[in-house]
Amino acid sequence: MLKKGNKLYSILTGSCPKCHSESMYVNRNPFIVSQLFKMHERCSHCQTKYKIEPSFFYGAMYVSYGVGLIFAGIAFAIAFLIIGTSLKNTYITIVITSVFLLPVIIRLSRNIWINIFMKYDKDLVN
């Protein structure tokens, strides 16, 4: 399922959307908040420019809303439906989960956004 050539591979690994050969990010770990938004200018393998235009990743904010709702829905299902906590504790769980996973949500949203506009090119892979 997670093989190179699949958009899901690029989205989940943060790799170049065209060649899937390297990470788009300077630091792969999203929890190092000081480097959360630092991306390479281009892919060193295929020379794909990641920021297609100025402010390109502003569109990822719209995607992050949906991704955040998915994580909040999962937190709700686990806390309220499976564990059976009160509504107040479920709300607290959703807030804590959303705040803690914010770096992951941001990275996933950027990865989804860039993969909407670029596709894998098997000719770029050695």
LOSEGU-342572 format. One record per residue: residue number from 1; residue in one letter; x, y, z of N, C-alpha, C in turn. Coordinates in nm, 4 decimals. Each point is the difference from the previous one (the first is absolute). Layout:
BEGIN
[NUM,'a',[X,Y,Z],[X,Y,Z],[X,Y,Z]]
...
REM end
This chain:
BEGIN
[1,'m',[0.0828,-0.1196,0.0000],[-0.0828,0.1196,0.0000],[0.0871,0.1258,0.0000]]
[2,'l',[0.1040,0.0038,0.0826],[0.0853,0.1185,0.0050],[0.1247,-0.0221,-0.0844]]
[3,'k',[-0.0189,0.0010,-0.1286],[0.1119,-0.0148,-0.0922],[0.0236,0.1322,-0.0704]]
[4,'k',[0.1243,0.0210,-0.0424],[0.0286,0.1185,-0.0805],[-0.0876,-0.0047,-0.1240]]
[5,'g',[-0.0461,0.1157,-0.0401],[-0.0901,0.0081,-0.1139],[-0.1440,0.0214,0.0432]]
[6,'n',[-0.0267,-0.0140,0.1275],[-0.1327,0.0169,0.0553],[-0.0053,0.1362,0.0710]]
[7,'k',[-0.1032,0.0791,-0.0265],[-0.0126,0.1319,0.0642],[-0.0002,-0.0128,0.1521]]
[8,'l',[-0.0600,-0.1059,0.0493],[-0.0060,-0.0212,0.1439],[0.1404,-0.0132,0.0584]]
[9,'y',[0.0926,-0.0590,-0.0740],[0.1393,-0.0115,0.0438],[0.0598,0.1391,0.0205]]
[10,'s',[-0.0173,0.0866,-0.0980],[0.0540,0.1352,0.0090],[-0.0670,0.0793,0.1116]]
[11,'i',[-0.1291,-0.0161,0.0161],[-0.0737,0.0738,0.1033],[0.0446,-0.0422,0.1395]]
[12,'l',[0.0108,-0.1281,0.0245],[0.0331,-0.0478,0.1342],[0.1478,0.0118,0.0340]]
[13,'t',[0.0874,-0.0036,-0.0994],[0.1434,0.0089,0.0278],[0.0548,0.1410,-0.0174]]
[14,'g',[-0.0738,0.0878,-0.0665],[0.0486,0.1358,-0.0246],[0.1086,0.0036,-0.1048]]
[15,'s',[0.0004,-0.0985,-0.0877],[0.1032,-0.0062,-0.1042],[-0.0411,0.0804,-0.1227]]
[16,'c',[0.0966,0.0244,-0.0862],[-0.0231,0.0770,-0.1226],[-0.1176,-0.0598,-0.0769]]
[17,'p',[-0.0980,0.0798,-0.0384],[-0.1169,-0.0538,-0.0694],[0.0297,-0.0512,-0.1411]]
[18,'k',[0.1108,0.0420,-0.0586],[0.0324,-0.0427,-0.1369],[0.0836,-0.1273,-0.0057]]
[19,'c',[0.1024,-0.0108,0.0895],[0.0892,-0.1161,-0.0097],[-0.0019,-0.0889,0.1240]]
[20,'h',[-0.0565,0.0466,0.1087],[-0.0085,-0.0736,0.1262],[0.1371,-0.0427,0.0523]]
[21,'s',[0.1058,0.0725,-0.0357],[0.1354,-0.0413,0.0373],[0.0519,0.0621,0.1287]]
[22,'e',[-0.0494,0.1166,0.0374],[0.0500,0.0620,0.1230],[-0.1097,0.0814,0.0660]]
[23,'s',[0.0230,0.0342,0.1248],[-0.0960,0.0789,0.0764],[-0.0018,0.1447,-0.0493]]
[24,'m',[-0.1175,0.0595,-0.0007],[-0.0122,0.1416,-0.0357],[0.0472,0.0891,0.1137]]
[25,'y',[0.0046,-0.0535,0.1200],[0.0268,0.0790,0.1194],[0.1455,-0.0116,0.0435]]
[26,'v',[0.0514,0.1088,0.0563],[0.1366,0.0025,0.0506],[0.0134,-0.1009,0.1138]]
[27,'n',[-0.0993,-0.0055,0.0868],[-0.0014,-0.0968,0.1092],[-0.1298,-0.0800,-0.0105]]
[28,'r',[0.0107,-0.1302,-0.0101],[-0.1182,-0.0845,-0.0192],[-0.0921,-0.0031,0.1217]]
[29,'n',[0.0528,0.0307,0.1173],[-0.0772,-0.0071,0.1230],[-0.0867,0.1254,0.0149]]
[30,'p',[-0.1323,-0.0134,-0.0081],[-0.0867,0.1186,0.0099],[-0.0075,0.0579,0.1401]]
[31,'f',[0.0447,-0.0736,0.1019],[-0.0103,0.0489,0.1371],[0.1157,0.0910,0.0392]]
[32,'i',[0.0944,0.0227,-0.0892],[0.1013,0.1032,0.0221],[-0.0605,0.1275,-0.0589]]
[33,'v',[-0.0746,0.0686,0.0824],[-0.0865,0.1103,-0.0430],[0.0780,0.1128,-0.0668]]
[34,'s',[0.1217,0.0239,0.0425],[0.0782,0.1090,-0.0600],[0.0321,-0.0274,-0.1474]]
[35,'q',[-0.0084,-0.1255,-0.0422],[0.0297,-0.0357,-0.1388],[-0.1218,-0.0578,-0.0718]]
[36,'l',[-0.1170,0.0208,0.0566],[-0.1229,-0.0572,-0.0547],[-0.0255,0.0414,-0.1447]]
[37,'f',[0.0226,0.1271,-0.0311],[-0.0317,0.0518,-0.1323],[0.1203,0.0043,-0.0944]]
[38,'k',[0.1184,-0.0378,0.0470],[0.1207,0.0088,-0.0830],[0.0036,-0.1123,-0.1028]]
[39,'m',[-0.0056,0.0404,-0.1254],[0.0023,-0.0953,-0.1108],[0.1205,0.0286,-0.0887]]
[40,'h',[0.0437,-0.1045,-0.0681],[0.1024,0.0206,-0.1015],[-0.0617,0.0822,-0.1128]]
[41,'e',[0.0803,0.0797,-0.0669],[-0.0481,0.0783,-0.1142],[-0.0400,-0.0931,-0.1149]]
[42,'r',[0.0870,-0.0978,-0.0273],[-0.0205,-0.0948,-0.1101],[0.0392,-0.1396,0.0445]]
[43,'c',[-0.0494,-0.0972,-0.0723],[0.0413,-0.1386,0.0199],[0.1401,-0.0158,-0.0591]]
[44,'s',[0.0914,-0.0564,0.0768],[0.1370,-0.0160,-0.0510],[0.0088,-0.1096,-0.1047]]
[45,'h',[-0.1013,-0.0837,-0.0083],[0.0010,-0.1097,-0.0966],[-0.0580,0.0414,-0.1357]]
[46,'c',[-0.1179,0.0611,0.0010],[-0.0680,0.0328,-0.1269],[-0.0128,0.1503,-0.0253]]
[47,'q',[0.0461,0.0822,0.0934],[-0.0024,0.1463,-0.0106],[-0.1406,0.0602,-0.0010]]
[48,'t',[-0.0977,-0.0715,0.0496],[-0.1356,0.0536,0.0105],[-0.0021,0.1127,0.1017]]
[49,'k',[-0.0571,0.1123,-0.0386],[-0.0130,0.1143,0.0900],[-0.1276,-0.0200,0.0817]]
[50,'y',[0.0141,0.0022,0.1328],[-0.1143,-0.0285,0.0872],[-0.0969,0.1173,0.0133]]
[51,'k',[0.0519,0.1192,0.0098],[-0.0876,0.1167,0.0099],[-0.0258,0.0499,-0.1417]]
[52,'i',[-0.1070,-0.0473,-0.0573],[-0.0336,0.0282,-0.1391],[-0.0138,0.1499,-0.0241]]
[53,'e',[-0.0565,0.0686,0.0961],[-0.0173,0.1457,-0.0090],[0.0054,0.0565,0.1416]]
[54,'p',[0.0185,0.1298,0.0137],[0.0003,0.0576,0.1355],[-0.1317,-0.0306,0.0714]]
[55,'s',[0.0095,-0.0300,0.1255],[-0.1171,-0.0308,0.0838],[-0.0744,-0.1249,-0.0471]]
[56,'f',[0.0687,-0.0900,-0.0673],[-0.0639,-0.1214,-0.0527],[-0.0680,-0.0807,0.1099]]
[57,'f',[0.0645,-0.0130,0.1142],[-0.0527,-0.0882,0.1031],[-0.1109,0.0622,0.0842]]
[58,'y',[-0.0448,0.1205,-0.0317],[-0.1164,0.0557,0.0694],[-0.1229,-0.0872,-0.0237]]
[59,'g',[-0.0071,-0.0621,-0.1145],[-0.1124,-0.0897,-0.0296],[-0.0048,-0.1197,0.0916]]
[60,'a',[0.1148,-0.0361,0.0575],[0.0039,-0.1138,0.0917],[-0.0805,0.0281,0.1271]]
[61,'m',[-0.0264,0.1270,0.0285],[-0.0814,0.0333,0.1175],[-0.1407,-0.0560,-0.0150]]
[62,'y',[-0.0522,0.0011,-0.1213],[-0.1330,-0.0560,-0.0232],[0.0013,-0.1511,0.0201]]
[63,'v',[0.1063,-0.0635,-0.0447],[0.0139,-0.1439,0.0171],[0.0151,-0.0336,0.1482]]
[64,'s',[0.0726,0.0842,0.0740],[0.0241,-0.0283,0.1419],[-0.1297,-0.0016,0.0807]]
[65,'y',[-0.0990,0.0747,-0.0439],[-0.1289,-0.0020,0.0685],[-0.0596,-0.1406,-0.0068]]
[66,'g',[-0.0006,-0.0580,-0.1193],[-0.0535,-0.1353,-0.0168],[0.0815,-0.1051,0.0727]]
[67,'v',[0.1325,0.0120,-0.0081],[0.0875,-0.0953,0.0685],[-0.0201,0.0109,0.1514]]
[68,'g',[-0.0121,0.1210,0.0500],[-0.0242,0.0210,0.1429],[-0.1329,-0.0603,0.0444]]
[69,'l',[-0.1028,0.0122,-0.0844],[-0.1300,-0.0598,0.0321],[0.0089,-0.1519,0.0066]]
[70,'i',[0.0801,-0.0582,-0.0872],[0.0170,-0.1458,0.0022],[0.0644,-0.0435,0.1311]]
[71,'f',[0.1083,0.0678,0.0404],[0.0653,-0.0337,0.1265],[-0.0939,0.0236,0.1185]]
[72,'a',[-0.0764,0.1089,-0.0028],[-0.0953,0.0282,0.1077],[-0.1095,-0.1069,0.0048]]
[73,'g',[-0.0453,-0.0440,-0.1164],[-0.1015,-0.1054,-0.0064],[0.0508,-0.1317,0.0564]]
[74,'i',[0.1260,-0.0310,-0.0304],[0.0601,-0.1226,0.0548],[0.0129,0.0107,0.1516]]
[75,'a',[0.0437,0.1165,0.0486],[0.0117,0.0210,0.1456],[-0.1367,-0.0122,0.0665]]
[76,'f',[-0.1038,0.0559,-0.0635],[-0.1358,-0.0112,0.0534],[-0.0452,-0.1456,0.0067]]
[77,'a',[0.0216,-0.0723,-0.1100],[-0.0433,-0.1398,-0.0052],[0.0687,-0.0833,0.1076]]
[78,'i',[0.1285,0.0225,0.0182],[0.0732,-0.0777,0.1013],[-0.0448,0.0396,0.1408]]
[79,'a',[-0.0039,0.1307,0.0282],[-0.0309,0.0462,0.1357],[-0.1457,-0.0244,0.0388]]
[80,'f',[-0.0925,0.0352,-0.0864],[-0.1419,-0.0044,0.0367],[-0.0645,-0.1348,-0.0316]]
[81,'l',[0.0206,-0.0482,-0.1215],[-0.0699,-0.1210,-0.0418],[0.0657,-0.1286,0.0498]]
[82,'i',[0.1316,-0.0038,0.0019],[0.0678,-0.1236,0.0400],[0.0280,-0.0023,0.1507]]
[83,'i',[0.0637,0.1060,0.0505],[0.0351,0.0029,0.1424],[-0.1206,0.0387,0.0856]]
[84,'g',[-0.0860,0.0872,-0.0530],[-0.1216,0.0386,0.0716],[0.0184,0.1134,0.0988]]
[85,'t',[0.0908,0.0933,-0.0279],[0.0202,0.1134,0.0905],[-0.1174,0.0975,-0.0132]]
[86,'s',[-0.0087,0.0925,0.0945],[-0.1059,0.1015,-0.0045],[0.0263,0.0959,-0.1162]]
[87,'l',[-0.1001,0.0801,-0.0326],[0.0161,0.0968,-0.1088],[0.1087,0.1024,0.0312]]
[88,'k',[0.0075,0.0425,0.1259],[0.1030,0.0968,0.0402],[0.1396,-0.0591,-0.0208]]
[89,'n',[0.0218,-0.1221,0.0456],[0.1303,-0.0641,-0.0170],[0.0289,-0.0314,-0.1468]]
[90,'t',[-0.1033,-0.0291,-0.0756],[0.0177,-0.0232,-0.1437],[0.0459,0.1273,-0.0684]]
[91,'y',[-0.0614,0.1115,0.0367],[0.0391,0.1295,-0.0558],[0.1459,0.0312,0.0332]]
[92,'i',[0.0377,-0.0224,0.1241],[0.1389,0.0232,0.0425],[0.0950,-0.0894,-0.0788]]
[93,'t',[-0.0387,-0.1241,-0.0206],[0.0811,-0.0939,-0.0787],[0.0181,0.0485,-0.1426]]
[94,'i',[-0.1071,0.0501,-0.0605],[0.0075,0.0505,-0.1381],[0.0938,0.1200,-0.0076]]
[95,'v',[-0.0105,0.0923,0.0948],[0.0858,0.1190,0.0011],[0.1464,-0.0395,0.0177]]
[96,'i',[0.0287,-0.0872,0.0960],[0.1381,-0.0428,0.0244],[0.0561,-0.0725,-0.1227]]
[97,'t',[-0.0786,-0.0877,-0.0598],[0.0433,-0.0722,-0.1195],[0.0280,0.0967,-0.1143]]
[98,'s',[-0.0884,0.0957,-0.0196],[0.0175,0.0963,-0.1094],[0.1241,0.0861,0.0195]]
[99,'v',[0.0240,0.0443,0.1213],[0.1176,0.0832,0.0270],[0.1280,-0.0819,-0.0135]]
[100,'f',[0.0014,-0.1200,0.0556],[0.1188,-0.0840,-0.0052],[0.0336,-0.0410,-0.1436]]
[101,'l',[-0.1010,-0.0302,-0.0801],[0.0240,-0.0469,-0.1365],[0.0014,0.1123,-0.1042]]
[102,'l',[-0.0036,0.1250,0.0435],[0.0021,0.1122,-0.0936],[0.1175,-0.0053,-0.0982]]
[103,'p',[0.1230,-0.0298,0.0439],[0.1095,-0.0088,-0.0980],[-0.0228,-0.1086,-0.1054]]
[104,'v',[-0.0577,-0.1113,0.0403],[-0.0291,-0.1082,-0.0947],[-0.1088,0.0443,-0.0982]]
[105,'i',[-0.1015,0.0678,0.0513],[-0.1086,0.0493,-0.0845],[0.0543,0.0996,-0.1028]]
[106,'i',[0.0871,0.0895,0.0433],[0.0578,0.0991,-0.0914],[0.0790,-0.0684,-0.1106]]
[107,'r',[0.0863,-0.0952,0.0374],[0.0820,-0.0694,-0.0997],[-0.0867,-0.0819,-0.0960]]
[108,'l',[-0.0954,-0.0745,0.0536],[-0.0878,-0.0793,-0.0868],[-0.0757,0.0897,-0.0976]]
[109,'s',[-0.0461,0.1140,0.0474],[-0.0752,0.0925,-0.0848],[0.0866,0.0539,-0.1135]]
[110,'r',[0.1230,0.0355,0.0316],[0.0926,0.0463,-0.1047],[0.0274,-0.1113,-0.1005]]
[111,'n',[0.0187,-0.1211,0.0504],[0.0275,-0.1125,-0.0889],[-0.1188,-0.0285,-0.0923]]
[112,'i',[-0.1196,0.0043,0.0550],[-0.1200,-0.0211,-0.0822],[-0.0122,0.1112,-0.1028]]
[113,'w',[0.0203,0.1248,0.0415],[-0.0149,0.1145,-0.0893],[0.0944,-0.0079,-0.1193]]
[114,'i',[0.1277,-0.0294,0.0240],[0.0947,-0.0039,-0.1108],[-0.0266,-0.1206,-0.0898]]
[115,'n',[-0.0513,-0.1092,0.0567],[-0.0297,-0.1180,-0.0802],[-0.1253,0.0175,-0.0859]]
[116,'i',[-0.0802,0.0999,0.0303],[-0.1144,0.0314,-0.0863],[0.0505,0.0562,-0.1333]]
[117,'f',[0.1086,0.0748,0.0050],[0.0491,0.0704,-0.1179],[0.1139,-0.0705,-0.0731]]
[118,'m',[0.0619,-0.0974,0.0623],[0.1110,-0.0705,-0.0640],[-0.0268,-0.1492,0.0039]]
[119,'k',[0.0503,-0.0713,-0.0989],[-0.0176,-0.1447,0.0013],[0.1335,-0.0696,-0.0200]]
[120,'y',[0.0028,-0.1239,0.0391],[0.1199,-0.0827,-0.0077],[0.0400,-0.0204,-0.1462]]
[121,'d',[0.1290,0.0110,-0.0278],[0.0527,-0.0220,-0.1341],[0.1009,-0.1136,0.0065]]
[122,'k',[-0.0409,-0.1174,-0.0433],[0.0855,-0.1186,0.0118],[0.1271,0.0119,-0.0830]]
[123,'d',[0.0026,0.0897,-0.0978],[0.1191,0.0187,-0.0830],[0.1122,0.0713,0.0762]]
[124,'l',[-0.0335,0.0657,0.1113],[0.1011,0.0715,0.0786],[0.0765,-0.0919,0.0949]]
[125,'v',[-0.0526,-0.1187,0.0238],[0.0620,-0.0940,0.0929],[0.1047,-0.0822,-0.0746]]
[126,'n',[0.1153,-0.0183,0.0669],[0.1077,-0.0784,-0.0617],[-0.0386,-0.1430,-0.0211]]
REM end
